[in-house]
């Protein structure tokens, strides 16, 4: 990808963090540790260390530069704090032109419409600038917030995967959804 995308939204800016910004993502995950736990894999101690985040953000930035991932974050208006994330990963070009979407929002902003606004801008960017044909997003059947969000964005259910991912220490089923680029 040629340049780091920057999209202004009502509560901040959507962008890609460079390795110099490890402290921002480290603080985001540290302060939301309990909030994210039911929806993510179990994390080891290294996950909640600044050194671990420096390594992870360096790796994700390298994948961004190789056009294999778009690791977007939302920073507050002063760009001093990370308040949400939306990652487009497993980018496959060629005949597939597809990727997976994952997202999270700081507990303080949950239910405020921040993620809806963020994903509207990010999805537009992915469809228009990366020319993706399909974005896939999967969620736990009991995650009613994700279900409602994805429906508002136009994602359609395509399947149900038994024992799909190990979340919070247990293999859990997921509902599989996708959004197809309306311009294709």
MOWOQUI-V272516 format. One record per residue. PHI is phi in whole degrees, 0 to 359 (999 if undefined). OMEGA is omega as a letter, one per 40 degrees, with the letter a starting at -180 (none if undefined). NEAR is the number of other C-alpha atoms within 12 Angstrom. Layout:
{{PHI	OMEGA	NEAR} {PHI	OMEGA	NEAR}}
This chain:
{{999	a	19} {291	a	10} {226	i	15} {284	i	21} {291	i	26} {221	i	21} {232	i	26} {277	i	22} {233	a	24} {300	a	19} {250	a	24} {167	a	25} {223	i	31} {263	a	39} {201	i	34} {250	i	40} {281	i	40} {266	i	29} {304	i	24} {291	a	19} {254	a	28} {303	a	29} {300	a	26} {296	a	30} {287	i	43} {301	a	30} {295	i	24} {300	a	35} {287	i	33} {295	a	26} {284	i	21} {250	a	26} {309	a	27} {290	a	18} {297	a	20} {276	a	24} {308	a	22} {291	a	21} {247	a	34} {231	i	26} {299	i	19} {299	a	21} {249	i	22} {274	a	14} {299	a	13} {298	a	17} {299	a	23} {259	i	26} {239	i	21} {296	i	24} {298	i	20} {298	i	23} {289	i	30} {300	i	26} {293	a	24} {295	a	27} {290	i	31} {296	i	23} {296	a	22} {293	i	28} {292	i	32} {296	i	21} {296	i	23} {299	a	31} {294	i	21} {270	a	19} {61	i	27} {253	a	25} {201	i	31} {237	a	43} {272	a	42} {277	i	40} {227	i	44} {248	i	44} {256	i	34} {296	a	25} {299	i	17} {275	a	13} {60	i	21} {254	a	18} {217	i	28} {274	a	39} {238	i	39} {194	i	42} {215	i	36} {214	a	37} {251	i	37} {254	a	36} {242	a	30} {52	a	27} {294	i	30} {238	a	24} {264	i	19} {74	a	12} {291	a	11} {273	i	16} {48	a	25} {220	i	30} {202	i	36} {253	i	31} {248	i	35} {227	a	32} {207	i	35} {205	i	39} {221	i	37} {306	a	33} {309	a	23} {294	a	17} {252	a	23} {298	i	21} {79	a	18} {258	a	19} {90	a	22} {300	a	33} {291	i	38} {300	i	32} {298	i	29} {300	a	38} {291	i	40} {301	i	26} {292	a	29} {294	i	39} {296	i	43} {303	i	25} {299	a	25} {296	i	36} {289	a	26} {277	a	16} {264	i	20} {259	i	30} {57	i	26} {292	i	37} {266	a	29} {219	i	34} {241	a	40} {253	i	35} {220	a	39} {238	a	37} {216	i	40} {292	a	30} {305	a	24} {270	i	16} {272	a	18} {293	i	15} {294	i	23} {295	i	32} {302	a	26} {295	a	21} {299	a	30} {296	i	32} {297	i	20} {300	a	18} {278	i	27} {97	i	24} {294	i	30} {242	i	24} {292	i	23} {240	a	17} {178	i	18} {225	a	19} {253	i	19} {287	i	17} {49	a	16} {284	a	20} {225	i	22} {272	a	20} {248	i	21} {51	i	20} {88	a	16} {228	i	17} {292	a	18} {230	i	25} {291	i	22} {221	i	27} {267	a	29} {261	i	28} {229	i	32} {208	i	29} {234	a	34} {259	i	28} {302	a	26} {290	i	16} {269	i	12} {258	none	12}}
